[in-house]
Amino acid sequence: MAQLHLILGPVGAGKSTFAQQLAEERRAVRLTLDDWMTRLFSPDRPASGVMEWYVERAGRCIDQIWRIAGGLLSVGTDAILEIGLIRRDDRERLFERVDAAGHALTVYVLDAPREVRRERVERRNRDQGATFSMVVPPHFFELASDLWQPLDDDECEGRDVRFVSGAPAGAE
């Protein structure tokens, strides 16, 4: 049975590097919200009102990513979702979809100290390496870091949740 993999963690935790490695190991398709947002909407990004603009488009992208993941799973291909979900209520909505569809789900949670994550994001912005999709300005890093809600025991109960310790090799 094909497996759905959800990668969670705050900005700069090593999610993209981990997801790339997992995709290679599992011969899975990786679906990344940042890639979709950058390719589809970056040219249209407004000078103001960015948060409202972003949230609406991210929701549409996540809906389409979900449809594609379902199609992959139905033909026996693992799907890896790296779609943000830094807040509990957003994760709960996805868990409801997964449960209703009856998909097998493994959740991977990555984290690192804020200073380490900040340095990774600054390096990724500068070097624009393999996991780069968009510049993350310092104020956005701080905002997203403040919004991150770690998974609690209730959220993990009855789910295959794996807390990944240590940064993946080459994490940015």
Buried (B, 14 or more C-beta within 10 A) or exposed (E): EBBBBBBBBBBBBBBBBBBBBBBEEBEBBBBBBBBBBBEEBEEEEEEEEEEEBBEEBBEEBBEEBBEEBBEBBEEEBBBBBBBBBBEBEBBEBBBEBBEEBEBEBBBBBBBBEBEBBBBBBBBBBEEEEEBBBBEBEEEBBEEBBEEBBEBEEEBBEEBEBEBBEEBBEEBB
